Amino acid sequence: NFVNEQNRPLNSQLVADSLQKYNLKKTAVQKALDSLADGGKISFKEYGKQKIYLAKQDQFDIPNNEELSRMKDENANLQQQLDEQKKAISEIESEIKALQSNLTLAEIQAKQDKLENEVKQMEEKLIKLRQGVTLVSPEERHAVEKTYLDMMNHWKKRKRMFKDFWDAITENSPKNLKEFKEELGIEYDEDVDVSLQSFSGLTPKGNKKPRWA
């Protein structure tokens, strides 16, 4: 049955590999194939020590040219139907993905509640600001200013330390400084669009209030 179903040249190893689920050994498969060939149930050809087994072709109905032409037309028609079905499936899957990306009614309601709550909080804050209520106490502002100034001082100190160190090791270096900097993976503030001067302008001077006050 297997040889007939395959209807192609087979050797014993191929048959044994295909029928592994039946726990058949290659020796047993070889004997069975030889027995079938000897009984005339299948055909075989020898190529040296190799035996090739084939299904007997006289048991199959071989279509004539007209039937082959009809089968080709049917195959082309089925292929077209298959392509159309694949296209339809693809469109449906796209529609499903689009629908899945939309929020459910419950999610929309939850988002609306959240936004309404945020609006309410902002309105309450705006009312306090219009009434002249101080939302940040002088103590809190002073603590923030002190932390900010400490960080700015650390920044300036580290820039000076790096400059002194960099100038010392590159003073007599024959290397291109830009290439040397890239080779070491060094980035200046400017390389990442950060400027110390732009932050220094926020520093309070004397009794003048900083820009964020």
C-alpha atoms as an extended CHARMM CRD file, in Angstrom:
* protein
*
       213  EXT
         1         1  ASN       CA              0.0000000000        0.0000000000        0.0000000000  PROA      1               0.0000000000
         2         2  PHE       CA              2.8080000000        2.4150000000        0.8670000000  PROA      2               0.0000000000
         3         3  VAL       CA              4.6570000000        1.7700000000       -2.4110000000  PROA      3               0.0000000000
         4         4  ASN       CA              1.4390000000        2.2450000000       -4.3960000000  PROA      4               0.0000000000
         5         5  GLU       CA              0.5520000000        5.4350000000       -2.5450000000  PROA      5               0.0000000000
         6         6  GLN       CA              3.9910000000        6.9260000000       -3.1300000000  PROA      6               0.0000000000
         7         7  ASN       CA              4.1650000000        5.7900000000       -6.7670000000  PROA      7               0.0000000000
         8         8  ARG       CA              7.7750000000        6.8470000000       -7.1080000000  PROA      8               0.0000000000
         9         9  PRO       CA             11.1790000000        5.0930000000       -7.0130000000  PROA      9               0.0000000000
        10        10  LEU       CA             11.9950000000        3.8700000000       -3.5060000000  PROA      10              0.0000000000
        11        11  ASN       CA             14.7970000000        1.9540000000       -1.8530000000  PROA      11              0.0000000000
        12        12  SER       CA             14.5310000000       -0.0490000000        1.3510000000  PROA      12              0.0000000000
        13        13  GLN       CA             16.0730000000        2.6880000000        3.4670000000  PROA      13              0.0000000000
        14        14  LEU       CA             13.5320000000        5.2780000000        2.3420000000  PROA      14              0.0000000000
        15        15  VAL       CA             10.6800000000        2.8930000000        3.0440000000  PROA      15              0.0000000000
        16        16  ALA       CA             12.0880000000        1.9560000000        6.4690000000  PROA      16              0.0000000000
        17        17  ASP       CA             12.5260000000        5.6570000000        7.3930000000  PROA      17              0.0000000000
        18        18  SER       CA              8.9700000000        6.4600000000        6.3270000000  PROA      18              0.0000000000
        19        19  LEU       CA              7.5050000000        3.5430000000        8.2960000000  PROA      19              0.0000000000
        20        20  GLN       CA              9.4130000000        4.0980000000       11.5330000000  PROA      20              0.0000000000
        21        21  LYS       CA              6.1540000000        4.6320000000       13.4330000000  PROA      21              0.0000000000
        22        22  TYR       CA              5.4250000000        0.9220000000       12.8950000000  PROA      22              0.0000000000
        23        23  ASN       CA              8.7880000000       -0.0460000000       14.4720000000  PROA      23              0.0000000000
        24        24  LEU       CA              9.8610000000       -1.8510000000       11.3190000000  PROA      24              0.0000000000
        25        25  LYS       CA             13.5620000000       -2.5860000000       10.8840000000  PROA      25              0.0000000000
        26        26  LYS       CA             15.3190000000       -2.0910000000        7.5840000000  PROA      26              0.0000000000
        27        27  THR       CA             16.0010000000       -5.8570000000        7.3120000000  PROA      27              0.0000000000
        28        28  ALA       CA             12.3130000000       -6.6960000000        7.6670000000  PROA      28              0.0000000000
        29        29  VAL       CA             11.3770000000       -3.9790000000        5.1630000000  PROA      29              0.0000000000
        30        30  GLN       CA             13.9410000000       -5.3260000000        2.6880000000  PROA      30              0.0000000000
        31        31  LYS       CA             12.5070000000       -8.8460000000        2.9790000000  PROA      31              0.0000000000
        32        32  ALA       CA              8.9410000000       -7.5820000000        2.5410000000  PROA      32              0.0000000000
        33        33  LEU       CA              9.8680000000       -5.5760000000       -0.5620000000  PROA      33              0.0000000000
        34        34  ASP       CA             11.6980000000       -8.5460000000       -2.0930000000  PROA      34              0.0000000000
        35        35  SER       CA              8.7290000000      -10.7890000000       -1.3270000000  PROA      35              0.0000000000
        36        36  LEU       CA              6.3120000000       -8.3310000000       -2.9840000000  PROA      36              0.0000000000
        37        37  ALA       CA              8.6190000000       -8.0200000000       -6.0000000000  PROA      37              0.0000000000
        38        38  ASP       CA              8.9610000000      -11.7980000000       -6.3150000000  PROA      38              0.0000000000
        39        39  GLY       CA              5.1580000000      -12.1300000000       -6.1290000000  PROA      39              0.0000000000
        40        40  GLY       CA              4.7310000000       -9.6120000000       -8.9290000000  PROA      40              0.0000000000
        41        41  LYS       CA              2.8580000000       -7.1490000000       -6.7480000000  PROA      41              0.0000000000
        42        42  ILE       CA              5.4750000000       -4.4100000000       -7.2260000000  PROA      42              0.0000000000
        43        43  SER       CA              8.2750000000       -3.8420000000       -9.7310000000  PROA      43              0.0000000000
        44        44  PHE       CA             11.9750000000       -3.4390000000       -9.0520000000  PROA      44              0.0000000000
        45        45  LYS       CA             15.1810000000       -2.5650000000      -10.8600000000  PROA      45              0.0000000000
        46        46  GLU       CA             18.7370000000       -3.2470000000       -9.8420000000  PROA      46              0.0000000000
        47        47  TYR       CA             21.5280000000       -0.7010000000      -10.1140000000  PROA      47              0.0000000000
        48        48  GLY       CA             24.6050000000       -2.5760000000       -8.9660000000  PROA      48              0.0000000000
        49        49  LYS       CA             23.9360000000       -3.6370000000       -5.3850000000  PROA      49              0.0000000000
        50        50  GLN       CA             21.1290000000       -1.1180000000       -5.0430000000  PROA      50              0.0000000000
        51        51  LYS       CA             17.5150000000       -2.1760000000       -5.5870000000  PROA      51              0.0000000000
        52        52  ILE       CA             14.8880000000        0.3600000000       -6.5600000000  PROA      52              0.0000000000
        53        53  TYR       CA             11.2440000000       -0.5710000000       -6.0520000000  PROA      53              0.0000000000
        54        54  LEU       CA              8.2830000000        0.8560000000       -7.9730000000  PROA      54              0.0000000000
        55        55  ALA       CA              4.5300000000        0.4830000000       -7.9800000000  PROA      55              0.0000000000
        56        56  LYS       CA              3.2460000000       -1.4780000000      -10.9730000000  PROA      56              0.0000000000
        57        57  GLN       CA              2.0190000000        1.1220000000      -13.4220000000  PROA      57              0.0000000000
        58        58  ASP       CA             -0.5590000000       -1.0700000000      -15.1350000000  PROA      58              0.0000000000
        59        59  GLN       CA             -2.8140000000       -0.7690000000      -12.0840000000  PROA      59              0.0000000000
        60        60  PHE       CA             -3.2140000000        2.9830000000      -12.5540000000  PROA      60              0.0000000000
        61        61  ASP       CA             -5.5800000000        4.6760000000      -14.9580000000  PROA      61              0.0000000000
        62        62  ILE       CA             -3.3670000000        6.8990000000      -17.0660000000  PROA      62              0.0000000000
        63        63  PRO       CA             -5.3390000000        9.8810000000      -18.3860000000  PROA      63              0.0000000000
        64        64  ASN       CA             -5.2500000000       10.7160000000      -22.0720000000  PROA      64              0.0000000000
        65        65  ASN       CA             -4.3770000000       14.1510000000      -23.4390000000  PROA      65              0.0000000000
        66        66  GLU       CA             -7.9500000000       15.3690000000      -23.2340000000  PROA      66              0.0000000000
        67        67  GLU       CA             -8.2500000000       14.3050000000      -19.6070000000  PROA      67              0.0000000000
        68        68  LEU       CA             -4.8680000000       15.8620000000      -18.7960000000  PROA      68              0.0000000000
        69        69  SER       CA             -5.9850000000       19.1370000000      -20.3520000000  PROA      69              0.0000000000
        70        70  ARG       CA             -9.2150000000       19.0480000000      -18.3590000000  PROA      70              0.0000000000
        71        71  MET       CA             -7.2910000000       18.3110000000      -15.1490000000  PROA      71              0.0000000000
        72        72  LYS       CA             -4.9220000000       21.2330000000      -15.8230000000  PROA      72              0.0000000000
        73        73  ASP       CA             -7.9000000000       23.5480000000      -16.2900000000  PROA      73              0.0000000000
        74        74  GLU       CA             -9.4660000000       22.2960000000      -13.0640000000  PROA      74              0.0000000000
        75        75  ASN       CA             -6.1740000000       22.7330000000      -11.2590000000  PROA      75              0.0000000000
        76        76  ALA       CA             -5.8280000000       26.3070000000      -12.5470000000  PROA      76              0.0000000000
        77        77  ASN       CA             -9.4090000000       27.0480000000      -11.4650000000  PROA      77              0.0000000000
        78        78  LEU       CA             -8.8240000000       25.5810000000       -8.0030000000  PROA      78              0.0000000000
        79        79  GLN       CA             -5.5870000000       27.5700000000       -7.6930000000  PROA      79              0.0000000000
        80        80  GLN       CA             -7.4760000000       30.7620000000       -8.5190000000  PROA      80              0.0000000000
        81        81  GLN       CA            -10.1200000000       29.9210000000       -5.9110000000  PROA      81              0.0000000000
        82        82  LEU       CA             -7.3840000000       29.2320000000       -3.3850000000  PROA      82              0.0000000000
        83        83  ASP       CA             -5.7410000000       32.6080000000       -4.0770000000  PROA      83              0.0000000000
        84        84  GLU       CA             -9.0910000000       34.3470000000       -3.6790000000  PROA      84              0.0000000000
        85        85  GLN       CA             -9.7010000000       32.5330000000       -0.3880000000  PROA      85              0.0000000000
        86        86  LYS       CA             -6.2440000000       33.5070000000        0.8690000000  PROA      86              0.0000000000
        87        87  LYS       CA             -6.9100000000       37.1290000000       -0.0550000000  PROA      87              0.0000000000
        88        88  ALA       CA            -10.2670000000       37.0460000000        1.7330000000  PROA      88              0.0000000000
        89        89  ILE       CA             -8.6760000000       35.4910000000        4.8220000000  PROA      89              0.0000000000
        90        90  SER       CA             -5.9590000000       38.1550000000        4.8010000000  PROA      90              0.0000000000
        91        91  GLU       CA             -8.5650000000       40.9260000000        4.6210000000  PROA      91              0.0000000000
        92        92  ILE       CA            -10.5460000000       39.3840000000        7.4800000000  PROA      92              0.0000000000
        93        93  GLU       CA             -7.4060000000       39.0260000000        9.6230000000  PROA      93              0.0000000000
        94        94  SER       CA             -6.5360000000       42.6900000000        8.9750000000  PROA      94              0.0000000000
        95        95  GLU       CA            -10.0530000000       43.7080000000        9.9870000000  PROA      95              0.0000000000
        96        96  ILE       CA             -9.8240000000       41.5980000000       13.1590000000  PROA      96              0.0000000000
        97        97  LYS       CA             -6.5000000000       43.2270000000       14.0870000000  PROA      97              0.0000000000
        98        98  ALA       CA             -7.9880000000       46.6770000000       13.5040000000  PROA      98              0.0000000000
        99        99  LEU       CA            -10.9890000000       45.8430000000       15.6980000000  PROA      99              0.0000000000
       100       100  GLN       CA             -8.7690000000       44.3890000000       18.4120000000  PROA      100             0.0000000000
       101       101  SER       CA             -6.7220000000       47.6030000000       18.4860000000  PROA      101             0.0000000000
       102       102  ASN       CA             -9.8630000000       49.6480000000       19.2600000000  PROA      102             0.0000000000
       103       103  LEU       CA            -10.8230000000       50.2700000000       22.8530000000  PROA      103             0.0000000000
       104       104  THR       CA            -13.7550000000       48.4160000000       24.3390000000  PROA      104             0.0000000000
       105       105  LEU       CA            -16.6900000000       50.3700000000       25.7950000000  PROA      105             0.0000000000
       106       106  ALA       CA            -15.4350000000       49.6330000000       29.3140000000  PROA      106             0.0000000000
       107       107  GLU       CA            -11.9300000000       50.8490000000       28.4370000000  PROA      107             0.0000000000
       108       108  ILE       CA            -13.3300000000       54.0390000000       26.8880000000  PROA      108             0.0000000000
       109       109  GLN       CA            -15.3940000000       54.6820000000       30.0310000000  PROA      109             0.0000000000
       110       110  ALA       CA            -12.3500000000       54.1080000000       32.2720000000  PROA      110             0.0000000000
       111       111  LYS       CA            -10.2370000000       56.4680000000       30.1660000000  PROA      111             0.0000000000
       112       112  GLN       CA            -12.9590000000       59.1000000000       30.2270000000  PROA      112             0.0000000000
       113       113  ASP       CA            -13.2190000000       58.8490000000       34.0420000000  PROA      113             0.0000000000
       114       114  LYS       CA             -9.4610000000       59.2290000000       34.3450000000  PROA      114             0.0000000000
       115       115  LEU       CA             -9.3700000000       62.2950000000       32.0830000000  PROA      115             0.0000000000
       116       116  GLU       CA            -12.3140000000       63.8960000000       33.8920000000  PROA      116             0.0000000000
       117       117  ASN       CA            -10.5230000000       63.3670000000       37.2040000000  PROA      117             0.0000000000
       118       118  GLU       CA             -7.3350000000       64.9540000000       35.8330000000  PROA      118             0.0000000000
       119       119  VAL       CA             -9.3370000000       67.9360000000       34.5090000000  PROA      119             0.0000000000
       120       120  LYS       CA            -10.9880000000       68.3570000000       37.9000000000  PROA      120             0.0000000000
       121       121  GLN       CA             -7.6190000000       68.3540000000       39.6770000000  PROA      121             0.0000000000
       122       122  MET       CA             -6.2050000000       70.9200000000       37.2430000000  PROA      122             0.0000000000
       123       123  GLU       CA             -9.2670000000       73.1450000000       37.6400000000  PROA      123             0.0000000000
       124       124  GLU       CA             -8.8920000000       73.0280000000       41.4270000000  PROA      124             0.0000000000
       125       125  LYS       CA             -5.2290000000       73.9480000000       41.0830000000  PROA      125             0.0000000000
       126       126  LEU       CA             -6.0980000000       76.8090000000       38.7160000000  PROA      126             0.0000000000
       127       127  ILE       CA             -8.6530000000       78.1870000000       41.1920000000  PROA      127             0.0000000000
       128       128  LYS       CA             -6.0260000000       78.1900000000       43.9430000000  PROA      128             0.0000000000
       129       129  LEU       CA             -3.5390000000       79.9630000000       41.7060000000  PROA      129             0.0000000000
       130       130  ARG       CA             -6.1120000000       82.6220000000       40.7960000000  PROA      130             0.0000000000
       131       131  GLN       CA             -6.8240000000       83.1580000000       44.5040000000  PROA      131             0.0000000000
       132       132  GLY       CA             -3.1250000000       83.7210000000       45.1410000000  PROA      132             0.0000000000
       133       133  VAL       CA             -2.6560000000       80.5310000000       47.1400000000  PROA      133             0.0000000000
       134       134  THR       CA              0.9940000000       79.4600000000       47.3540000000  PROA      134             0.0000000000
       135       135  LEU       CA              1.2510000000       75.8630000000       46.1990000000  PROA      135             0.0000000000
       136       136  VAL       CA              4.9390000000       75.5690000000       47.0330000000  PROA      136             0.0000000000
       137       137  SER       CA              6.1330000000       76.6610000000       50.4730000000  PROA      137             0.0000000000
       138       138  PRO       CA              9.2700000000       78.8080000000       50.8490000000  PROA      138             0.0000000000
       139       139  GLU       CA             10.9830000000       75.9010000000       52.6050000000  PROA      139             0.0000000000
       140       140  GLU       CA             10.2590000000       73.5130000000       49.7410000000  PROA      140             0.0000000000
       141       141  ARG       CA             11.4210000000       76.0590000000       47.1810000000  PROA      141             0.0000000000
       142       142  HSD       CA             14.6120000000       76.6980000000       49.1430000000  PROA      142             0.0000000000
       143       143  ALA       CA             15.3410000000       72.9420000000       49.3240000000  PROA      143             0.0000000000
       144       144  VAL       CA             14.8420000000       72.5770000000       45.5570000000  PROA      144             0.0000000000
       145       145  GLU       CA             17.0540000000       75.6120000000       44.8500000000  PROA      145             0.0000000000
       146       146  LYS       CA             19.8000000000       74.2450000000       47.1150000000  PROA      146             0.0000000000
       147       147  THR       CA             19.7250000000       70.8300000000       45.4280000000  PROA      147             0.0000000000
       148       148  TYR       CA             19.7870000000       72.4790000000       42.0090000000  PROA      148             0.0000000000
       149       149  LEU       CA             22.7610000000       74.6870000000       42.9070000000  PROA      149             0.0000000000
       150       150  ASP       CA             24.6530000000       71.7030000000       44.3590000000  PROA      150             0.0000000000
       151       151  MET       CA             24.1430000000       69.7420000000       41.1550000000  PROA      151             0.0000000000
       152       152  MET       CA             25.2240000000       72.6990000000       39.0040000000  PROA      152             0.0000000000
       153       153  ASN       CA             28.3820000000       73.1020000000       41.0900000000  PROA      153             0.0000000000
       154       154  HSD       CA             29.1770000000       69.3890000000       40.7030000000  PROA      154             0.0000000000
       155       155  TRP       CA             28.6560000000       69.7210000000       36.9700000000  PROA      155             0.0000000000
       156       156  LYS       CA             31.0150000000       72.7150000000       36.6820000000  PROA      156             0.0000000000
       157       157  LYS       CA             33.6220000000       71.0250000000       38.8910000000  PROA      157             0.0000000000
       158       158  ARG       CA             33.6030000000       67.8350000000       36.8210000000  PROA      158             0.0000000000
       159       159  LYS       CA             33.8740000000       69.8020000000       33.5560000000  PROA      159             0.0000000000
       160       160  ARG       CA             36.9530000000       71.6040000000       34.9330000000  PROA      160             0.0000000000
       161       161  MET       CA             38.4910000000       68.3180000000       36.1390000000  PROA      161             0.0000000000
       162       162  PHE       CA             37.9570000000       66.6830000000       32.7500000000  PROA      162             0.0000000000
       163       163  LYS       CA             39.3770000000       69.6870000000       30.8660000000  PROA      163             0.0000000000
       164       164  ASP       CA             42.5380000000       69.7220000000       33.0050000000  PROA      164             0.0000000000
       165       165  PHE       CA             42.9890000000       65.9760000000       32.5730000000  PROA      165             0.0000000000
       166       166  TRP       CA             42.2540000000       66.0440000000       28.8200000000  PROA      166             0.0000000000
       167       167  ASP       CA             44.6200000000       68.9720000000       28.2020000000  PROA      167             0.0000000000
       168       168  ALA       CA             47.3920000000       67.1660000000       30.0910000000  PROA      168             0.0000000000
       169       169  ILE       CA             47.2000000000       63.8910000000       28.1070000000  PROA      169             0.0000000000
       170       170  THR       CA             46.6800000000       65.5100000000       24.7020000000  PROA      170             0.0000000000
       171       171  GLU       CA             49.1450000000       68.3830000000       25.0160000000  PROA      171             0.0000000000
       172       172  ASN       CA             51.9040000000       66.6220000000       23.0620000000  PROA      172             0.0000000000
       173       173  SER       CA             49.7710000000       63.9500000000       21.4030000000  PROA      173             0.0000000000
       174       174  PRO       CA             50.2840000000       63.5910000000       17.6470000000  PROA      174             0.0000000000
       175       175  LYS       CA             46.7930000000       62.1320000000       17.2660000000  PROA      175             0.0000000000
       176       176  ASN       CA             43.8440000000       63.9610000000       15.8020000000  PROA      176             0.0000000000
       177       177  LEU       CA             41.9320000000       65.0100000000       18.9330000000  PROA      177             0.0000000000
       178       178  LYS       CA             38.5040000000       64.5000000000       17.3990000000  PROA      178             0.0000000000
       179       179  GLU       CA             39.3770000000       60.9700000000       16.2570000000  PROA      179             0.0000000000
       180       180  PHE       CA             41.0610000000       60.2430000000       19.6060000000  PROA      180             0.0000000000
       181       181  LYS       CA             37.9220000000       61.3930000000       21.4520000000  PROA      181             0.0000000000
       182       182  GLU       CA             35.7280000000       59.1230000000       19.2880000000  PROA      182             0.0000000000
       183       183  GLU       CA             38.1440000000       56.2340000000       19.7590000000  PROA      183             0.0000000000
       184       184  LEU       CA             37.8250000000       56.5280000000       23.5480000000  PROA      184             0.0000000000
       185       185  GLY       CA             34.0450000000       56.9290000000       23.3590000000  PROA      185             0.0000000000
       186       186  ILE       CA             34.0960000000       60.3730000000       24.9850000000  PROA      186             0.0000000000
       187       187  GLU       CA             31.0900000000       62.6600000000       24.5330000000  PROA      187             0.0000000000
       188       188  TYR       CA             30.9540000000       66.3620000000       25.3630000000  PROA      188             0.0000000000
       189       189  ASP       CA             27.7740000000       67.9790000000       26.6470000000  PROA      189             0.0000000000
       190       190  GLU       CA             27.3130000000       69.5470000000       23.2290000000  PROA      190             0.0000000000
       191       191  ASP       CA             27.4380000000       66.1270000000       21.5610000000  PROA      191             0.0000000000
       192       192  VAL       CA             24.1540000000       65.2360000000       23.2650000000  PROA      192             0.0000000000
       193       193  ASP       CA             22.5870000000       68.7070000000       22.8560000000  PROA      193             0.0000000000
       194       194  VAL       CA             23.1350000000       69.7570000000       26.4710000000  PROA      194             0.0000000000
       195       195  SER       CA             24.5500000000       73.1350000000       27.4750000000  PROA      195             0.0000000000
       196       196  LEU       CA             25.7280000000       74.1190000000       30.9500000000  PROA      196             0.0000000000
       197       197  GLN       CA             25.1280000000       77.7800000000       30.1160000000  PROA      197             0.0000000000
       198       198  SER       CA             21.4440000000       77.1890000000       29.3760000000  PROA      198             0.0000000000
       199       199  PHE       CA             20.9640000000       75.6970000000       32.8510000000  PROA      199             0.0000000000
       200       200  SER       CA             23.1330000000       78.3380000000       34.5210000000  PROA      200             0.0000000000
       201       201  GLY       CA             20.5580000000       80.9380000000       33.4790000000  PROA      201             0.0000000000
       202       202  LEU       CA             18.0690000000       79.2930000000       35.8420000000  PROA      202             0.0000000000
       203       203  THR       CA             20.3080000000       79.8030000000       38.8610000000  PROA      203             0.0000000000
       204       204  PRO       CA             18.9020000000       82.4180000000       41.2900000000  PROA      204             0.0000000000
       205       205  LYS       CA             21.2120000000       85.3950000000       41.8360000000  PROA      205             0.0000000000
       206       206  GLY       CA             20.8920000000       87.5020000000       44.9370000000  PROA      206             0.0000000000
       207       207  ASN       CA             17.2530000000       88.2940000000       45.6900000000  PROA      207             0.0000000000
       208       208  LYS       CA             16.2140000000       87.6910000000       42.1090000000  PROA      208             0.0000000000
       209       209  LYS       CA             13.7880000000       84.7890000000       41.7530000000  PROA      209             0.0000000000
       210       210  PRO       CA             14.7800000000       81.8990000000       39.4700000000  PROA      210             0.0000000000
       211       211  ARG       CA             12.8040000000       81.3980000000       36.2730000000  PROA      211             0.0000000000
       212       212  TRP       CA             10.8110000000       78.4880000000       37.6630000000  PROA      212             0.0000000000
       213       213  ALA       CA              9.4220000000       80.5080000000       40.6120000000  PROA      213             0.0000000000
